Amino acid sequence: MTTEGTDRRPKYQRIADTLKDAIRAGEYGPGDRLPGENELMTVHGVARMTARQALSVLQNEGIAESRKGAGVFVRDFRPLRRRGIQRLAQEQWGSGRSIWSADIADRNLVVDQVSVTEAPAPEHIAGVLDVPAGDAVCVRSRRFVLDGKPVLLSTSYLPANLVAGSAITQEDTGPGGTYARLAELGSKPVHFREEIRSRMPSQDEAARLGLSMGMPVILICRTAFADGGRPVEVNEMTLDSAAYILEYEFGA
């Protein structure tokens, strides 16, 4: 048995692990307030910085969140299981369903902060879409809020001359979304590629996603290809890493 005298973990880590054990045991449930810095200092006989570091561990791991002026609370949010392959199947958007319907079941999804503009293609987007840098693209920016929690920032780029006059240039693209409208334009997506990275958020991303300090984001860049390998959309997404489980299920 490991005793405090032989435990080589830093004090703040031992305190954080004790709190995580208590959460797993049900001592603290979703939405419950965790012991504050003063209480941790008294119970564990540590300095304020050590107590603060212990609480920061739980926040950085997405287990807890800080509420200004109120304390640190067990995060009250059920992670979203993002089914990366099923959600992009043609049977989803081809039948008028949102690709999100493969993920959210009966949960409440709201799209806010919608912006649709036409702008010169950034150099890195032009390279993927195989258009000259500066060519006009339709830019669709959205924020997705699930059960009252912002979980995703998404910006799509499509060739302006391809989507001109279509519902893709409107805030509401209609049943089946952008991919259904591309199919109507004769540019049905038949292949997708997703690239996944992770980093710390910018100040704007952290504010728009309501992230605690130290919480990383997942970046997914998806390119949709029509027949002949022609790219028709690039979608750059920024995900709250603690709000997602990325699931990929496929045959051998």
N, C-alpha and C positions, 0 to 999 in steps of 0.2 A: 504494500500500500504506500502511495506517495504521500509524504507529510509536507507541511509548509516548509519545514527546514530543509528538505531535500528537493523540493519543487524548484526547478530552475527558471520557470516562467516569470516574467516581470510581474510585479504586484498588480498593475492595472489589468494585465491579461487574466490573472487568477480571479480578480473581481468580476471582470466581464464574463468569464466562463461560469462563475457562480450564478450570475444573473441569467445567463442563457439556460442553465440547468433549471432554474426556477420557472422560466417561461415555458420550457418543454414539459415541466411537471404540472403546469396549469396554475401555478401560484399567481402568475400575472397573465391575464388574458388579453386578446386584441383590444386596444383602446385604453388599457389600464396604465396608470402613471407608475413609472419605476422610481425607486429610491433616488432622491436628489443627491447632489454633491455633499451637502452637510451631513446627511444620514450615512452615506458611504464612508465619509471621513471618520465619523464616530464609531461605526460598527467595525470597520477594518483597521482603524488606527493609521490612516494614511493622510498624506498632504492633499490639498485641494486639487493640484494638478494631476495627481494619480487618479483621484476619483473622476475627474473630468475626462482623462484619457480612457478610463474604463467605459464610461458612457459613450464616448466617441466610437469605440470599437463596435458597439451594437448599432450605432447609427450608420457607420461606414459599411456594415454588412447588410444593411437594409432591414434589420430586425426591429429597430426602434427609430423614432423620429422626434426631433425637437420642436416644441411649440413655444414661440416667443412669449416669455413672461409666465409660462405655465409649467414647464419642465420637459422631461423626456418620457415618451409614451411608447408602449408596444405598438408596432405598426398594425393598423386595422385595415388590411387590404389583402385580398386573395390574389396571388400572382396569376397572370394571364398566360395560358398555355398557347403559344403561337405555333400552329401546325403548318410549318413552312412549305410543305408540298401539297397537302390537301387544299389549302386555302387558295392556291393558284390554279387549281384544276378548272378546265373549261366548263365542267358541269356546274360549277359555282356561279361565275359571272355570266356564263352563256345562258343560264336559265333565269337571269334577272336578280340573283341573290348577290349581296355584298360579299366580298372575300372575307370580311370579318365574321360572317355568320358561321364559318368553320371553327371559330375560336371562342366566341363569347356566349353561346347558348342564350339564356334568358337574362344576361346581365345588361345593364343600361349603358349604351355607348352614345356619346354626343360628339359631334364635330363642330368645333368653334374656331374662331380666329381664321376664317377662310379668306384667302386672297387669290384672285386669278388675274394675272397680268400678262402682257407681252413684253419681252425684253431681249436684248442681245444675248446670245448663248455664251456663258462663261467658257473659257478655253478648255477646261477639263471635261465639261459636258459636251461641247462641240466635238471633241475627240471621240467620245463614246457614241454619240449619235451620228457620227460620220458626216457632219456638216461643217462648213467654213466657220471659224471663230467669228462671232459677232452676228451671225445669221439670227433671225428672229425665232424665238421659241416661246411657247405658251408655258407659263410658270404657275403651277397650282400649289399653294402652300396651305397646310391645314394643321390644326392641333386636335388630337383625339383624347377625349376625356372618358374614362371608364369608371362607372360607379362613383362619380364625383371626383376622381383622381386623374390629373393629366398623366398620360402614359407614353405619348408618342408625338413627335413633331415630324411632319412629312412634307417634302417639296419635290414635286414631279416636274420634269421638263419634257416637252414634246415639240416636234417641229411645227412651227406656226402655220406653214403652208399646208401641212397635212390635216390639221384640226380646225382650220378657219371655218367659221360659220356653224360648227357643230356644238352639241351640248357640252363638250369637253371644255369649252371656253366660258362656261357658266359655272356658278358656284355649285349647283346641283346637277350632276351629270346624268341622273335618271337611273332606272333599274339596271343592275349589273355593273354600274360605274363606268370608269374610263375604258376598261377592256372591252366591254360590250359595245361601247360607242366606236372604238377603233375597228371592231369587227364589222360594224355597219359601214364604215368608211373603206372597207376592203383591205384593212391592215390588221387582221386578227392576230393577236399574239399566239405563237405556237411553241415558243421556247422562252425560258427565263433563266437569268443568271443572278445569283445573290452573292455579294461579298460582305463579310462580317468582320468588324474590328471593334476595339474598345478603347476609350480614353476618358480623361476627365472632362466634364462639360465646360463650355464657356459660361460667362456670367449670365448672358441672356438665356441660354439653354437651361441653366439651373433655375432661373427665375420662372421661366415659362412652364417647366415641369415640376416646380415645387420641390426641388431636391435638397436634401440636407447636405451640409458641407462634407466633402470627402466621398460622395456617392458618384461612381463612374456611370457613363452612359454606354450603350451599345449602338454602334453605327452599322446600318445595313444599307447597302447600295444595290438596288435591283434594276436590271436592264431587261426590258421586254423586247423580243424579236418577232417580227412577222416572217412570212415565207421568204426563203432565200437568205435568211440571216440578217435581214434589214432591221436595225434597231429603231424602235418607234417610241420608246419612253425610257427615261432614266428617273428613278425615284430614290432620293436620298432621305433616309429615315434616321431619327435620333430617338432611342428608346431609354426609358428609365430602367436601368439594369435590374433593380430589385422588383420591378413590376412584371417581369417576364420570365417564362420558361420557354426556351426555344426547342421545339420538338421536330425532328426529321425522321419520318418512318418510310422505309422503302425496301423493296425486295433485294435479295442477294443477286 
